[in-house]
Every structure is written in C-alpha cells, then in structure tokens.
Amino acid sequence: EQAITTALTTKQVAVDAAIAAYRIAIDKMAAERRTALQAAVDSLTTTVKSAEDKAKEDCSARVPDATIRTAFARAIKIARQKLILDRKAVEKGRSALTAATATERSALKKADRDFRSAVEAARKAVQAVFGDTVRKEKGSKNATSTDDRNR
C-alpha cells in the first residue's frame, strides 16, 4: 500500500510539473508572438504615416501628381511586403510549440511508465510475500474438500 501511494504521489508530481512547464512555455511563446506581431504592425503604421507625410510635402512642393502617386504606392507596397515577411517569421516560431508539446508528452509518458513499473514491483513484492501463503491455503482447502469428498 505504501509503495503504491508513493508511486501515485510521484506520478502526480511529475504530471503536474510537466503540465506547469508546458503552460509556462506556451505563455512565453504567446507573449513573444504578440510582441513580434505588434512590432510588425507598429512598423507598418510608421511606414504608412511616413509615406503620407512625404506625399503631403511633395504636394506642397508642387511635385507632379503621378510622381507622388508612384512614390506613395511603392512605399505602401514595400511596407505590406515587410509586414508579410514579419508575419511569416512569427509563424516560423511554431516549431517551439511543437518542441514544447513533444517535451510534455514524453514527460507524461515517462511518469506513466515509472508509475506502472512501481505498481508492478509492488505487486511482485506482495506476491512474493503472500503468494506462497495464498497458494498453501488454497491447496489445503482443496485438499480438505478432496478429503471430504473421499469420506
């Protein structure tokens, strides 16, 4: 009973630790992802604002409309491409999620294997102590009932 209780407690501690580590890793990845995405959006906003300001300056300086339009469109296109690249870079961070998931799974499987081993060892210990006694008692009952039948 003591061995099973200890094995169960050990398994629960290992499972709790694995889950806590996984949650910490997930929270960290989520925070990093939010920060990276916010930085990408801030960069886009700054670039667009800068392009707008440049277009207004060019209008005030009487630069031809076609030139202003082309420069503004090019700046916006570059800003969008940069946002797309930044988002793709953030999505590449998913490999860390896969690694965290694999680590948690292996920790949970190890805890389960250790628990099963401990239970099996306890079962064998009980069987070693009581197994012969139980067999003898069963044998004597069978012998008694066989003797009773012979009478």
DSSP file with accessible surface (Angstrom, degrees, kcal/mol):
  #  RESIDUE AA STRUCTURE BP1 BP2  ACC     N-H-->O    O-->H-N    N-H-->O    O-->H-N    TCO  KAPPA ALPHA  PHI   PSI    X-CA   Y-CA   Z-CA
    1    1 A E     >        0   0  190      0, 0.0     4,-2.5     0, 0.0     5,-0.2   0.000 360.0 360.0 360.0 -44.7    0.0    0.0    0.0
    2    2 A Q  H  >  +     0   0  154      1,-0.2     4,-2.6     2,-0.2     5,-0.2   0.908 360.0  50.4 -60.8 -43.2    2.8    2.4    0.9
    3    3 A A  H  > S+     0   0   51      2,-0.2     4,-2.5     1,-0.2    -1,-0.2   0.904 111.8  47.2 -64.7 -39.4    4.6    1.7   -2.4
    4    4 A I  H  > S+     0   0   66      2,-0.2     4,-2.8     1,-0.2    -1,-0.2   0.922 112.1  49.9 -69.3 -42.0    1.5    2.3   -4.4
    5    5 A T  H  X S+     0   0   74     -4,-2.5     4,-2.6     2,-0.2    -2,-0.2   0.925 112.7  47.3 -61.9 -43.6    0.8    5.5   -2.6
    6    6 A T  H  X S+     0   0   71     -4,-2.6     4,-2.8     2,-0.2    -2,-0.2   0.918 112.6  49.2 -63.5 -43.1    4.3    6.7   -3.1
    7    7 A A  H  X S+     0   0    9     -4,-2.5     4,-2.5     2,-0.2    -2,-0.2   0.912 111.9  48.7 -63.3 -41.3    4.2    5.8   -6.8
    8    8 A L  H  X S+     0   0   94     -4,-2.8     4,-2.6     2,-0.2    -2,-0.2   0.925 112.8  47.3 -65.6 -43.1    0.9    7.6   -7.2
    9    9 A T  H  X S+     0   0   82     -4,-2.6     4,-2.5     2,-0.2    -2,-0.2   0.921 112.3  50.0 -63.7 -43.2    2.2   10.7   -5.5
   10   10 A T  H  X S+     0   0   84     -4,-2.8     4,-2.3     1,-0.2    -2,-0.2   0.911 111.3  48.9 -62.1 -42.4    5.4   10.6   -7.6
   11   11 A K  H  X S+     0   0   57     -4,-2.5     4,-2.8     2,-0.2     5,-0.2   0.931 110.9  49.9 -63.5 -44.2    3.4   10.3  -10.8
   12   12 A Q  H  X S+     0   0   99     -4,-2.6     4,-2.7     1,-0.2    -2,-0.2   0.911 110.8  49.4 -63.3 -40.6    1.1   13.2   -9.8
   13   13 A V  H  X S+     0   0   94     -4,-2.5     4,-2.4     2,-0.2    -1,-0.2   0.926 112.7  47.7 -63.4 -43.0    4.1   15.4   -9.0
   14   14 A A  H  X S+     0   0   38     -4,-2.3     4,-2.4     2,-0.2    -2,-0.2   0.915 113.2  47.7 -65.2 -41.8    5.7   14.5  -12.4
   15   15 A V  H  X S+     0   0   28     -4,-2.8     4,-2.6     2,-0.2     5,-0.2   0.934 112.3  49.2 -65.3 -45.5    2.5   15.2  -14.3
   16   16 A D  H  X S+     0   0   84     -4,-2.7     4,-2.6    -5,-0.2    -2,-0.2   0.908 111.9  49.1 -60.4 -41.7    1.9   18.5  -12.5
   17   17 A A  H  X S+     0   0   58     -4,-2.4     4,-2.6    -5,-0.2    -1,-0.2   0.914 111.3  49.3 -65.1 -41.1    5.5   19.6  -13.2
   18   18 A A  H  X S+     0   0   11     -4,-2.4     4,-2.3     2,-0.2    -2,-0.2   0.925 113.3  46.2 -64.6 -43.5    5.2   18.6  -16.9
   19   19 A I  H  X S+     0   0   48     -4,-2.6     4,-2.7     2,-0.2    -2,-0.2   0.921 112.9  49.7 -66.4 -41.8    1.9   20.5  -17.3
   20   20 A A  H  X S+     0   0   46     -4,-2.6     4,-2.5    -5,-0.2    -2,-0.2   0.930 111.5  48.5 -63.5 -43.5    3.3   23.5  -15.5
   21   21 A A  H  X S+     0   0   60     -4,-2.6     4,-2.4     1,-0.2    -1,-0.2   0.908 111.9  50.2 -63.4 -40.1    6.4   23.6  -17.7
   22   22 A Y  H  X S+     0   0   61     -4,-2.3     4,-2.7    -5,-0.2    -2,-0.2   0.931 110.8  48.4 -63.8 -45.3    4.2   23.3  -20.8
   23   23 A R  H  X S+     0   0  159     -4,-2.7     4,-2.8     2,-0.2    -2,-0.2   0.896 110.8  50.7 -63.8 -39.6    2.0   26.1  -19.7
   24   24 A I  H  X S+     0   0  117     -4,-2.5     4,-2.4     2,-0.2    -1,-0.2   0.930 111.8  47.8 -62.7 -44.3    4.9   28.4  -18.9
   25   25 A A  H  X S+     0   0   30     -4,-2.4     4,-2.6     2,-0.2    -2,-0.2   0.918 113.2  47.9 -63.1 -42.5    6.4   27.6  -22.4
   26   26 A I  H  X S+     0   0   46     -4,-2.7     4,-2.6     2,-0.2    -2,-0.2   0.923 111.8  49.3 -65.3 -43.7    3.1   28.3  -24.1
   27   27 A D  H  X S+     0   0  107     -4,-2.8     4,-2.3     2,-0.2    -1,-0.2   0.912 112.0  49.2 -61.8 -40.4    2.6   31.6  -22.2
   28   28 A K  H  X S+     0   0  132     -4,-2.4     4,-2.5     2,-0.2    -2,-0.2   0.931 112.2  47.6 -64.9 -44.9    6.1   32.7  -23.1
   29   29 A M  H  X S+     0   0   34     -4,-2.6     4,-2.6     1,-0.2    -2,-0.2   0.894 111.4  51.1 -63.7 -39.7    5.6   31.8  -26.8
   30   30 A A  H  X S+     0   0   34     -4,-2.6     4,-2.8     2,-0.2    -1,-0.2   0.918 110.9  48.0 -64.3 -42.0    2.3   33.6  -26.8
   31   31 A A  H  X S+     0   0   40     -4,-2.3     4,-2.5     2,-0.2    -2,-0.2   0.916 112.9  48.3 -64.9 -42.7    3.8   36.7  -25.3
   32   32 A E  H  X S+     0   0  106     -4,-2.5     4,-2.6     2,-0.2    -2,-0.2   0.902 112.4  49.5 -64.1 -39.1    6.7   36.7  -27.8
   33   33 A R  H  X S+     0   0   96     -4,-2.6     4,-2.8     2,-0.2     5,-0.2   0.925 110.9  48.8 -65.6 -45.7    4.3   36.2  -30.7
   34   34 A R  H  X S+     0   0  165     -4,-2.8     4,-2.6     1,-0.2    -2,-0.2   0.925 112.8  48.6 -58.7 -44.3    2.1   39.1  -29.5
   35   35 A T  H  X S+     0   0   99     -4,-2.5     4,-2.4     2,-0.2    -2,-0.2   0.925 112.7  47.2 -63.2 -44.7    5.2   41.3  -29.1
   36   36 A A  H  X S+     0   0   42     -4,-2.6     4,-2.1     2,-0.2    -2,-0.2   0.912 113.8  47.2 -65.0 -42.8    6.5   40.4  -32.6
   37   37 A L  H  X S+     0   0   44     -4,-2.8     4,-2.4     2,-0.2    -2,-0.2   0.905 111.8  50.5 -66.4 -38.7    3.2   40.9  -34.3
   38   38 A Q  H  X S+     0   0  106     -4,-2.6     4,-2.9    -5,-0.2    -2,-0.2   0.906 109.3  51.6 -65.4 -38.9    2.7   44.3  -32.5
   39   39 A A  H  X S+     0   0   56     -4,-2.4     4,-2.4     2,-0.2    -1,-0.2   0.907 109.8  50.0 -63.5 -38.9    6.2   45.3  -33.6
   40   40 A A  H  X S+     0   0    3     -4,-2.1     4,-2.3     2,-0.2    -2,-0.2   0.921 112.6  46.1 -65.3 -42.8    5.3   44.4  -37.2
   41   41 A V  H  X S+     0   0   65     -4,-2.4     4,-2.9     2,-0.2    -2,-0.2   0.919 112.2  50.9 -66.4 -42.4    2.0   46.4  -37.1
   42   42 A D  H  X S+     0   0   76     -4,-2.9     4,-2.6     1,-0.2    -2,-0.2   0.902 109.8  50.9 -61.3 -40.3    3.8   49.4  -35.5
   43   43 A S  H  X S+     0   0   34     -4,-2.4     4,-2.5     2,-0.2    -1,-0.2   0.920 111.1  48.1 -63.7 -42.8    6.4   49.2  -38.3
   44   44 A L  H  X S+     0   0   41     -4,-2.3     4,-2.7     2,-0.2     5,-0.2   0.939 112.1  49.2 -62.1 -46.3    3.7   49.2  -40.9
   45   45 A T  H  X S+     0   0   84     -4,-2.9     4,-2.6     1,-0.2    -2,-0.2   0.918 112.4  47.6 -60.5 -44.0    1.9   52.1  -39.2
   46   46 A T  H  X S+     0   0   95     -4,-2.6     4,-2.5     2,-0.2    -1,-0.2   0.915 112.6  49.0 -64.1 -42.7    5.1   54.1  -39.0
   47   47 A T  H  X S+     0   0   47     -4,-2.5     4,-2.4     2,-0.2    -2,-0.2   0.915 112.6  47.2 -65.4 -42.7    6.0   53.4  -42.6
   48   48 A V  H  X S+     0   0   37     -4,-2.7     4,-2.6     2,-0.2    -2,-0.2   0.928 112.4  49.8 -65.2 -43.6    2.5   54.4  -43.9
   49   49 A K  H  X S+     0   0  103     -4,-2.6     4,-2.6    -5,-0.2    -2,-0.2   0.918 111.2  49.7 -61.0 -41.9    2.5   57.6  -41.8
   50   50 A S  H  X S+     0   0   75     -4,-2.5     4,-2.5     2,-0.2    -1,-0.2   0.905 110.6  49.7 -63.7 -41.7    5.9   58.5  -43.2
   51   51 A A  H  X S+     0   0   10     -4,-2.4     4,-2.4     2,-0.2    -2,-0.2   0.895 111.2  49.6 -64.6 -39.6    4.7   57.8  -46.8
   52   52 A E  H  X S+     0   0   77     -4,-2.6     4,-2.5     2,-0.2    -2,-0.2   0.927 111.1  48.9 -63.4 -45.8    1.7   60.0  -46.2
   53   53 A D  H  X S+     0   0   61     -4,-2.6     4,-2.4     2,-0.2    -2,-0.2   0.912 111.4  49.9 -61.1 -41.1    3.8   62.8  -44.7
   54   54 A K  H  X S+     0   0  106     -4,-2.5     4,-2.6     2,-0.2    -1,-0.2   0.915 110.0  50.7 -64.5 -40.8    6.2   62.6  -47.7
   55   55 A A  H  X S+     0   0   20     -4,-2.4     4,-2.3     1,-0.2    -2,-0.2   0.915 110.3  49.6 -64.0 -40.2    3.2   62.7  -50.1
   56   56 A K  H  X S+     0   0  130     -4,-2.5     4,-2.3     2,-0.2    -1,-0.2   0.916 111.3  49.2 -64.9 -41.7    1.9   65.9  -48.4
   57   57 A E  H  X S+     0   0  124     -4,-2.4     4,-1.9     1,-0.2    -2,-0.2   0.912 110.9  49.8 -63.0 -42.6    5.3   67.5  -48.5
   58   58 A D  H  <>S+     0   0   21     -4,-2.6     5,-2.8     1,-0.2    -1,-0.2   0.868 109.2  52.0 -65.3 -36.8    5.6   66.7  -52.2
   59   59 A C  H ><5S+     0   0   72     -4,-2.3     3,-1.3     1,-0.2    -1,-0.2   0.917 110.3  48.3 -62.7 -43.4    2.1   68.1  -52.8
   60   60 A S  H 3<5S+     0   0  103     -4,-2.3    -2,-0.2     1,-0.3    -1,-0.2   0.835 110.0  52.4 -65.4 -31.8    3.1   71.3  -51.1
   61   61 A A  T 3<5S-     0   0   72     -4,-1.9    -1,-0.3    -5,-0.2    -2,-0.2   0.367 115.8-117.6 -86.5   5.1    6.3   71.5  -53.1
   62   62 A R  T < 5 +     0   0  222     -3,-1.3    -3,-0.2     1,-0.2    -2,-0.1   0.844  51.1 168.9  61.3  40.2    4.2   71.1  -56.3
   63   63 A V      < -     0   0   40     -5,-2.8    -1,-0.2     1,-0.1     5,-0.1  -0.567  49.1 -86.6 -75.6 144.3    5.8   67.8  -57.4
   64   64 A P     >  -     0   0   86      0, 0.0     4,-2.1     0, 0.0     3,-0.4  -0.214  33.4-125.3 -56.1 143.1    3.8   66.2  -60.2
   65   65 A D  H  > S+     0   0  111      1,-0.2     4,-3.0     2,-0.2     5,-0.2   0.857 108.3  56.0 -58.7 -40.3    0.9   64.1  -59.1
   66   66 A A  H  > S+     0   0   56      1,-0.2     4,-2.5     2,-0.2    -1,-0.2   0.903 108.0  48.7 -62.2 -39.2    2.0   61.0  -61.0
   67   67 A T  H  > S+     0   0   78     -3,-0.4     4,-2.5     2,-0.2     5,-0.2   0.926 113.0  47.2 -66.7 -43.5    5.4   61.1  -59.2
   68   68 A I  H  X S+     0   0   14     -4,-2.1     4,-2.8     2,-0.2     5,-0.2   0.942 113.3  48.6 -62.6 -46.7    3.7   61.5  -55.8
   69   69 A R  H  X S+     0   0  162     -4,-3.0     4,-2.7     1,-0.2     5,-0.2   0.920 112.8  47.6 -60.8 -44.4    1.3   58.7  -56.5
   70   70 A T  H  X S+     0   0   83     -4,-2.5     4,-2.5    -5,-0.2    -1,-0.2   0.929 113.7  46.8 -64.5 -44.9    4.0   56.3  -57.7
   71   71 A A  H  X S+     0   0   33     -4,-2.5     4,-2.3     2,-0.2    -2,-0.2   0.910 114.3  47.7 -65.3 -40.9    6.3   57.0  -54.7
   72   72 A F  H  X S+     0   0   72     -4,-2.8     4,-2.5    -5,-0.2     5,-0.2   0.938 112.5  48.3 -66.0 -45.2    3.4   56.6  -52.3
   73   73 A A  H  X S+     0   0   55     -4,-2.7     4,-2.6    -5,-0.2    -2,-0.2   0.903 111.9  50.1 -62.2 -41.0    2.2   53.3  -53.9
   74   74 A R  H  X S+     0   0  150     -4,-2.5     4,-2.6    -5,-0.2    -1,-0.2   0.929 110.7  49.2 -64.1 -42.5    5.8   52.0  -53.9
   75   75 A A  H  X S+     0   0   29     -4,-2.3     4,-2.2     1,-0.2    -2,-0.2   0.912 112.9  47.0 -64.0 -40.9    6.2   52.9  -50.2
   76   76 A I  H  X S+     0   0   25     -4,-2.5     4,-2.6     2,-0.2    -1,-0.2   0.917 111.4  51.3 -67.0 -42.0    2.9   51.2  -49.3
   77   77 A K  H  X S+     0   0  130     -4,-2.6     4,-2.4    -5,-0.2    -2,-0.2   0.932 111.1  47.8 -61.6 -44.6    3.8   48.1  -51.3
   78   78 A I  H  X S+     0   0   97     -4,-2.6     4,-2.4     1,-0.2    -1,-0.2   0.912 111.1  51.5 -62.8 -41.4    7.2   47.8  -49.6
   79   79 A A  H  X S+     0   0    3     -4,-2.2     4,-2.2     1,-0.2    -2,-0.2   0.914 110.7  48.2 -63.1 -41.1    5.5   48.2  -46.1
   80   80 A R  H  X S+     0   0  160     -4,-2.6     4,-2.5     2,-0.2    -1,-0.2   0.909 110.6  50.6 -66.0 -42.9    3.0   45.5  -46.9
   81   81 A Q  H  X S+     0   0   97     -4,-2.4     4,-2.4     2,-0.2    -1,-0.2   0.905 110.1  50.5 -61.4 -40.0    5.7   43.1  -48.1
   82   82 A K  H  X S+     0   0   93     -4,-2.4     4,-2.7     2,-0.2    -2,-0.2   0.915 109.4  51.0 -65.1 -40.1    7.7   43.8  -44.9
   83   83 A L  H  X S+     0   0   35     -4,-2.2     4,-2.6     2,-0.2    -2,-0.2   0.930 109.9  50.0 -62.1 -42.9    4.5   43.0  -42.9
   84   84 A I  H  X S+     0   0   84     -4,-2.5     4,-2.3     1,-0.2    -2,-0.2   0.931 112.3  47.1 -62.1 -44.4    4.0   39.8  -44.7
   85   85 A L  H  X S+     0   0  112     -4,-2.4     4,-2.2     1,-0.2    -1,-0.2   0.907 111.5  51.1 -64.2 -40.1    7.6   38.8  -44.1
   86   86 A D  H  X S+     0   0   44     -4,-2.7     4,-1.9     1,-0.2    -2,-0.2   0.905 110.4  49.1 -64.3 -40.7    7.4   39.7  -40.4
   87   87 A R  H  X S+     0   0  141     -4,-2.6     4,-2.2     1,-0.2    -1,-0.2   0.899 109.9  51.1 -65.7 -40.1    4.2   37.6  -40.0
   88   88 A K  H  X S+     0   0  128     -4,-2.3     4,-1.4     1,-0.2    -1,-0.2   0.892 108.1  52.7 -63.3 -38.6    5.9   34.6  -41.7
   89   89 A A  H  < S+     0   0   63     -4,-2.2     4,-0.5     1,-0.2    -1,-0.2   0.892 108.8  50.1 -64.5 -37.1    8.8   35.0  -39.4
   90   90 A V  H >< S+     0   0   21     -4,-1.9     3,-1.3     1,-0.2    -2,-0.2   0.913 107.9  53.0 -66.5 -41.0    6.4   34.9  -36.4
   91   91 A E  H >< S+     0   0   69     -4,-2.2     3,-1.6     1,-0.3    -1,-0.2   0.783  96.2  67.4 -67.9 -25.5    4.7   31.8  -37.7
   92   92 A K  T >< S+     0   0  161     -4,-1.4     3,-1.4     1,-0.3    -1,-0.3   0.747  84.1  75.5 -66.0 -19.1    8.1   30.0  -38.0
   93   93 A G  T X>  +     0   0   39     -3,-1.3     3,-1.3    -4,-0.5     4,-0.7   0.537  68.2  90.8 -69.8  -2.9    8.2   30.1  -34.2
   94   94 A R  H <>  +     0   0  124     -3,-1.6     4,-2.1     1,-0.3    -1,-0.3   0.715  69.4  73.2 -66.8 -20.4    5.6   27.3  -34.2
   95   95 A S  H <> S+     0   0   84     -3,-1.4     4,-2.3     1,-0.2    -1,-0.3   0.854  92.0  56.6 -63.3 -30.6    8.5   24.8  -34.1
   96   96 A A  H <> S+     0   0   46     -3,-1.3     4,-2.4     2,-0.2    -1,-0.2   0.880 104.9  51.8 -66.0 -35.4    9.0   25.9  -30.5
   97   97 A L  H  X S+     0   0   55     -4,-0.7     4,-2.5     2,-0.2    -2,-0.2   0.927 109.0  49.7 -65.0 -43.6    5.4   24.9  -29.8
   98   98 A T  H  X S+     0   0   97     -4,-2.1     4,-2.5     1,-0.2    -2,-0.2   0.913 111.4  49.3 -61.4 -41.9    5.9   21.5  -31.4
   99   99 A A  H  X S+     0   0   54     -4,-2.3     4,-2.5     2,-0.2    -2,-0.2   0.912 110.8  49.2 -65.0 -42.4    9.0   21.0  -29.2
  100  100 A A  H  X S+     0   0   16     -4,-2.4     4,-2.3     2,-0.2    -2,-0.2   0.907 111.8  49.4 -64.2 -39.7    7.2   22.0  -26.0
  101  101 A T  H  X S+     0   0   25     -4,-2.5     4,-2.7     2,-0.2    -2,-0.2   0.922 111.4  48.7 -65.1 -43.5    4.3   19.6  -26.9
  102  102 A A  H  X S+     0   0   57     -4,-2.5     4,-2.5     1,-0.2    -2,-0.2   0.903 110.8  51.0 -64.1 -39.6    6.8   16.8  -27.5
  103  103 A T  H  X S+     0   0   92     -4,-2.5     4,-2.2     2,-0.2    -1,-0.2   0.922 111.3  47.8 -63.5 -43.4    8.6   17.5  -24.2
  104  104 A E  H  X S+     0   0   35     -4,-2.3     4,-2.6     1,-0.2     5,-0.2   0.939 111.9  49.7 -64.0 -45.1    5.3   17.5  -22.3
  105  105 A R  H  X S+     0   0  155     -4,-2.7     4,-2.7     1,-0.2    -2,-0.2   0.914 111.3  48.2 -60.6 -44.3    4.2   14.2  -23.9
  106  106 A S  H  X S+     0   0   68     -4,-2.5     4,-2.4     1,-0.2    -1,-0.2   0.897 111.6  50.5 -66.1 -36.7    7.5   12.5  -23.2
  107  107 A A  H  X S+     0   0   36     -4,-2.2     4,-2.4    -5,-0.2    -2,-0.2   0.913 112.2  47.2 -65.5 -40.8    7.4   13.7  -19.6
  108  108 A L  H  X S+     0   0   55     -4,-2.6     4,-2.2     2,-0.2    -2,-0.2   0.911 112.6  48.9 -67.3 -41.1    3.8   12.4  -19.2
  109  109 A K  H  X S+     0   0  132     -4,-2.7     4,-2.8    -5,-0.2    -2,-0.2   0.904 111.3  50.2 -64.6 -40.3    4.7    9.0  -20.8
  110  110 A K  H  X S+     0   0  107     -4,-2.4     4,-3.0     2,-0.2     5,-0.2   0.924 109.6  50.7 -63.8 -42.9    7.8    8.7  -18.5
  111  111 A A  H  X S+     0   0    5     -4,-2.4     4,-2.3     1,-0.2    -1,-0.2   0.918 112.3  47.4 -60.6 -41.2    5.7    9.4  -15.5
  112  112 A D  H  X S+     0   0   49     -4,-2.2     4,-2.7     2,-0.2    -2,-0.2   0.922 112.5  48.3 -66.8 -43.7    3.2    6.8  -16.6
  113  113 A R  H  X S+     0   0  142     -4,-2.8     4,-2.5     1,-0.2    -2,-0.2   0.924 112.4  49.0 -62.0 -43.8    5.9    4.2  -17.3
  114  114 A D  H  X S+     0   0   76     -4,-3.0     4,-2.4     2,-0.2    -1,-0.2   0.907 112.0  49.3 -62.0 -41.5    7.5    4.9  -13.9
  115  115 A F  H  X S+     0   0   44     -4,-2.3     4,-2.7    -5,-0.2     5,-0.2   0.942 111.4  48.1 -63.2 -47.1    4.2    4.5  -12.2
  116  116 A R  H  X S+     0   0  160     -4,-2.7     4,-2.5     1,-0.2    -2,-0.2   0.891 111.8  50.6 -62.3 -38.0    3.4    1.3  -13.9
  117  117 A S  H  X S+     0   0   76     -4,-2.5     4,-2.6     2,-0.2    -1,-0.2   0.914 111.1  48.2 -64.8 -43.2    6.9   -0.1  -13.0
  118  118 A A  H  X S+     0   0   36     -4,-2.4     4,-2.4     2,-0.2    -2,-0.2   0.907 112.6  48.2 -65.3 -40.7    6.4    0.9   -9.4
  119  119 A V  H  X S+     0   0   43     -4,-2.7     4,-2.7     2,-0.2    -2,-0.2   0.921 112.2  49.4 -65.5 -42.0    3.0   -0.8   -9.2
  120  120 A E  H  X S+     0   0   72     -4,-2.5     4,-2.6    -5,-0.2    -2,-0.2   0.912 111.0  49.7 -64.0 -40.8    4.3   -3.9  -10.9
  121  121 A A  H  X S+     0   0   61     -4,-2.6     4,-2.3     2,-0.2    -2,-0.2   0.913 111.9  48.4 -64.3 -39.7    7.2   -4.0   -8.4
  122  122 A A  H  X S+     0   0   13     -4,-2.4     4,-2.7     2,-0.2     5,-0.2   0.909 110.7  51.4 -65.8 -40.3    4.8   -3.6   -5.5
  123  123 A R  H  X S+     0   0  119     -4,-2.7     4,-2.8     1,-0.2    -2,-0.2   0.937 111.0  47.4 -62.1 -43.2    2.6   -6.4   -7.0
  124  124 A K  H  X S+     0   0  122     -4,-2.6     4,-2.6     2,-0.2    -1,-0.2   0.887 110.8  52.0 -66.5 -36.9    5.5   -8.7   -7.3
  125  125 A A  H  X S+     0   0   55     -4,-2.3     4,-2.1     2,-0.2    -1,-0.2   0.921 111.9  45.8 -64.7 -43.2    6.6   -7.9   -3.7
  126  126 A V  H  X>S+     0   0   80     -4,-2.7     4,-3.4     1,-0.2     5,-0.5   0.923 113.3  49.9 -65.4 -41.4    3.2   -8.6   -2.4
  127  127 A Q  H  X5S+     0   0   85     -4,-2.8     4,-2.3    -5,-0.2     5,-0.4   0.895 109.4  51.8 -64.8 -37.0    3.0  -11.8   -4.4
  128  128 A A  H  <5S+     0   0   72     -4,-2.6     4,-0.4    -5,-0.2    -1,-0.2   0.895 117.4  38.7 -66.7 -37.4    6.5  -12.8   -3.1
  129  129 A V  H  <5S+     0   0   96     -4,-2.1     4,-0.4    -5,-0.2    -2,-0.2   0.941 135.1  18.6 -77.6 -48.2    5.3  -12.3    0.5
  130  130 A F  H  X5S+     0   0  115     -4,-3.4     4,-3.0    -5,-0.2     5,-0.3   0.581 103.0  86.0-101.4 -12.8    1.8  -13.6    0.3
  131  131 A G  H  X<S+     0   0   10     -4,-2.3     4,-2.4    -5,-0.5     5,-0.2   0.925  94.2  42.5 -58.4 -47.9    1.9  -15.7   -2.9
  132  132 A D  H  > S+     0   0   91     -5,-0.4     4,-2.5    -4,-0.4    -1,-0.2   0.911 115.5  50.6 -66.8 -38.9    3.2  -18.9   -1.2
  133  133 A T  H  > S+     0   0   66     -4,-0.4     4,-2.5     2,-0.2    -2,-0.2   0.934 111.4  47.8 -64.0 -43.5    0.8  -18.5    1.7
  134  134 A V  H  X S+     0   0   62     -4,-3.0     4,-2.6     1,-0.2     5,-0.2   0.932 112.4  49.0 -64.7 -42.7   -2.2  -17.9   -0.5
  135  135 A R  H  X S+     0   0  146     -4,-2.4     4,-2.9    -5,-0.3    -1,-0.2   0.910 111.2  49.9 -63.4 -41.1   -1.2  -21.0   -2.6
  136  136 A K  H  X S+     0   0  155     -4,-2.5     4,-2.9     2,-0.2    -1,-0.2   0.919 111.3  49.0 -64.0 -42.2   -0.8  -23.1    0.5
  137  137 A E  H  X S+     0   0  107     -4,-2.5     4,-2.4     2,-0.2    -2,-0.2   0.931 113.2  46.4 -63.9 -42.4   -4.2  -22.0    1.8
  138  138 A K  H  X S+     0   0  129     -4,-2.6     4,-2.5     1,-0.2    -2,-0.2   0.926 113.4  50.2 -64.9 -40.2   -5.8  -22.8   -1.5
  139  139 A G  H  X S+     0   0   36     -4,-2.9     4,-2.7    -5,-0.2    -2,-0.2   0.906 110.7  48.4 -64.5 -40.7   -4.0  -26.1   -1.6
  140  140 A S  H  X S+     0   0   64     -4,-2.9     4,-2.9     2,-0.2    -1,-0.2   0.897 111.0  50.4 -70.4 -35.1   -5.1  -27.0    1.9
  141  141 A K  H  X S+     0   0  141     -4,-2.4     4,-3.2     2,-0.2     5,-0.2   0.930 112.9  46.8 -65.3 -42.9   -8.7  -26.1    1.1
  142  142 A N  H  X S+     0   0  101     -4,-2.5     4,-2.6     2,-0.2    -2,-0.2   0.906 113.0  49.2 -64.2 -39.5   -8.6  -28.2   -2.0
  143  143 A A  H  X S+     0   0   46     -4,-2.7     4,-3.0     2,-0.2    -2,-0.2   0.919 113.2  47.4 -66.2 -39.9   -7.0  -31.0    0.0
  144  144 A T  H  X S+     0   0   73     -4,-2.9     4,-3.0     2,-0.2    -2,-0.2   0.945 113.9  45.9 -65.9 -46.9   -9.7  -30.7    2.7
  145  145 A S  H  X S+     0   0   37     -4,-3.2     4,-1.9     2,-0.2    -1,-0.2   0.888 114.2  49.2 -67.6 -31.3  -12.5  -30.6    0.2
  146  146 A T  H  X S+     0   0   62     -4,-2.6     4,-1.8    -5,-0.2    -2,-0.2   0.926 112.3  48.4 -69.2 -42.3  -11.0  -33.5   -1.7
  147  147 A D  H  X S+     0   0   84     -4,-3.0     4,-1.1     1,-0.2    -2,-0.2   0.889 110.1  52.2 -62.9 -40.1  -10.6  -35.4    1.6
  148  148 A D  H  < S+     0   0   91     -4,-3.0     3,-0.4     1,-0.2    -1,-0.2   0.886 108.6  50.8 -63.6 -36.5  -14.2  -34.5    2.4
  149  149 A R  H  < S+     0   0  196     -4,-1.9    -1,-0.2     1,-0.2    -2,-0.2   0.853 106.9  54.2 -69.7 -33.4  -15.3  -35.9   -0.9
  150  150 A N  H  <        0   0  126     -4,-1.8    -1,-0.2    -5,-0.1    -2,-0.2   0.712 360.0 360.0 -73.5 -21.8  -13.4  -39.1   -0.3
  151  151 A R     <        0   0  233     -4,-1.1    -3,-0.1    -3,-0.4    -2,-0.0   0.335 360.0 360.0 -75.2 360.0  -15.1  -39.8    3.0
